[in-house]
């Protein structure tokens, strides 16, 4: 909805600072107008406002012409998420536009999968604004597992499924998990399907460097359908996830929007303390 709630979002500013990647996009009806992508080593407070200003300038619009703000609420770096959410709330309040909190993991999953499978951004943009449906259950779909390293064998992660031309759908909630136990859970899930019903491909994406050995445990089940790909979030994909959220309903209450400070499940926390 726009400022007065009478029509869908038109121009949206979207940004995320949950990892070392600072991603900013200006979108119009699911189409990218401009983006800024900076590897900021989590020093986002020094770059975010300038990156937003540069993206708006490149898009040829002012802040006052925006219809909404979308922001990645994590999970990820506590400091990075706070910077993004605080900036988004301040802008939304000052401009009197809605703010939309979105999953940083969902944007990462979309970006890595879209690039890895050469998806058409224009087609996905149409999906984001509702001209095409999100992915539905299909034995030929891909599974996407975004990873953000959380240290000590832990990852911020989730599970999504996607098929060509549609935005991913969520299969598992965002959470912080012990990587080895997470892979074991995914293995059990895979084995619950008949071989011909298993995903056409499985993608571990994001901060994969420290967790590749764990991810490889799925190789015996899926062979060369397993892809392990390093990826840093880019503005366009954050913008598409933000566009989809903005077109799906009302925004978040600006003063109530909070980062997603995901906590390790108690059972896993006990195991970690014993390690």
N, C-alpha and C positions, 0 to 999 in steps of 0.2 A: 504494500500500500504506500501511497505518497504522503505528503505532509498533512493533507486533509482527509486521507483515507478513501479517496474517491476513485483511484485508478492504480494499476500495478506500478511497480518501480520502473523508472525510466533510466535515470543516471545514478549509478551507485559507486561509491568509493569503498574499496575492500583492501584490507591489509592484515598481515600476520607477522608476528615477531617471536613465535614460540620456540624457534631453533636459531642456529647461527645464520639462517637465511632470512633476510628482511624482504618481504614480498608485498608490493603495492600495485593495485590495478584500478583503473577508472573504466567502468562498464556502461554501456547504453544498450538496453534491450537484449542483453546476452552477448553483445559484441564488445570486444576489447577496443577501447579508445587509446589507452596508453598504459604502460606499466614501468615499474622500477624494481629491479632485483639487485640486492646488495648482499655480499657475504660480509656480515658485520661482526662476526665473532662474539655475538651476544651483547655488543655495545650499542644496542638499538636506540637508546635515549639520545645519542649524539647524531643520529641519522634520520629517524623516522619522520619528523616534521618536514625536514628538507626534501625527503623522498616524496612525501605527499604533495608538497608544493610543486615539485618538478613534474610529477605525473599529471596533476591538474593542468599545469601550463602546457604540457605536450598534448593533452586532450583538447585544449582550447576552451576550457570552461572554468568557472570560478566555484569556490566552495558554496556560494549562495545558490548555484544552479543544481546542486545535488539533491536527490530525492531520498537518499538513505545512506547509512554507513554499515558495512559488514566487517566484522572483526573475528579473527581466530582466537578462540578462548582456551586453546590448548587441547589436550595436555602437552606439557613440554617444560621449558625453562620457566621457573617461577617468576624470575625477574622480567624475562622477556614478555610473558603473558600479561603481567601487571602493566607494563608500559603500553602495550597495545590496547588493552581494555580501558585503561584510564584515558588514553588519547581518544578512543572511539566515543566514550561516554561524554567527554568534554565537547567534542565536535557536534555530536547529536543534540546535546542540550543547547549549545550556542546557536545552532542552525535550525533548531526546531524540526528535526527530521527523525525518523525511526532508526533504531540501532538493532542489528541482527547479529547475535552471537552464533558462530558456526564452529564445527570441529576442525581443528588444525590437521588432525589425522585424516579426516575425510578429504580435505583439499590435497594433502600429500598423496593419498591413494589415487585420486583422480589424475593428478598431474603425472605421476610416474607411469601409470597404466596407459594414459592417453598418448604419452610420448613413446612408450615402449611398443605400442600397437598401431602407431600412426593414425590416431583418431582425428577426424576433422573437427576443428574447434568450432566451426560454424554450426555443424550438426549438433554438437554437444550444447552449444549456446541455445539452439532451438529447444532442446530438451530442458534446459535450465529454466526457460520462461514458460514451459508447459506445453509447447507445441508438439512435443513427443514425450511419451511416458518414460519413467525411470525403468531400469532393468527389472524384469520379472524372473521368477525362478525358471531356470533353463539348464538342462544337463550340459549344454555347450558353452556355458558362461565361464568367465575367469574369476578366480579368487584373488583378492588383493589384500596383503597384510602389511600395512605401514608400520615402520619401526622408528622410534626416537629413543636413543640410548638414555637410560636412567641410572646407569652405573651399577656395579656389584651384581652383574648378571641379569639386571632388570631392564625392561623396555616399556615405554608407553606404546600401546598397540591397540588394534581392533581388527575386524574382519569385514570385508566388503565383497560383493559379487557384482560383476558387470558383464555386459555384452555390447557389441559394436553399436555405436550410435546413441547409446543411452547412458545417463549418469548412473554411477554405482548405487546399489542398495545395501543397506547395513545388515550384516548377519550377527555381529557381536559388538557389544558396547565398547566404547573407549575405556581403557583401564591401564594400570601399571601391573605388569606380570613378570614373573621369573621366566626368562626366555626358554629354558629347557622344558619347563612344565607347560608352557604355552604351545611349544612345538608338539609335545606329547598329546596335548588336547586336540590339536589340529589333526594329528595322525589318527587318533581315535575317531574323529568326525569323518575323515576321509574313508576310513575302513568301514564305516556304517553304510556307505554307498556301494552299490555294485560297481565293478570296474568301468562299465560303459556309462554309468551315471556320474562319474567323478568329473571335476572341472576340466575344461579343455587346457587350462594353464593355471599355474599358481605363481603369484608374484610376491616376493618379499622385497620391499622398497624402503628407501630412506636411509637411516643410519645402519647399514648392513655390515660394515667392516668388522666390527667386534662380534658379530652374531652369525656370520656365514656358516661356521662349522655346525652350529645348532640347526640352522635352516636346512642344511644338507641332509639331515636325518629323514626328510620327506622324500629324498631322491628315489629310494627303492620303491616307493608307491607310485610315483608319477614320472620318473625318468627325465627325459629332456623337456618335459612340460614345466619343469621347475625353473623359475627365473629369479635370480638374486641381483638386484640392481640398486646401486647407490643413486640417491636423488635428493636434490634440494628444492624446496617449494618455490614456484614461480607465480608471479602476480596473476596471470591470466586464469590459472586454475583456482586460485583463491577467489578470484572474481566470479567464476562460474558457479562455484558452490555458494557464494554469497548471493548471487542472483537467484539461484533456485530457492534459497531460504527466504529471500525477500518476496518472492512471488507466491510463496506457499501460505502466507497468512500475516498476521500482525507481528510487529517487532517486539523486542524485549522491553520491559520497563527500564528506562535509562538508569535510574538510580539503583536498581536491583541486580543489574547484570554483573556477574562475577566470573573470574577465571575458573577453569576446571582444574582444580588442584587434586587430581586423582590420587588416591591412596592405595597402597598395596593391601590386598585382602588379608585378613588376620591370619588365616591358615598359612599363607605364603610368607607373611612377615615372621611368624614363629620359626619356619624353616630357615629363613635367612639369618635370624639371630643365632641359630644353632650352628650355622655353617662356620 
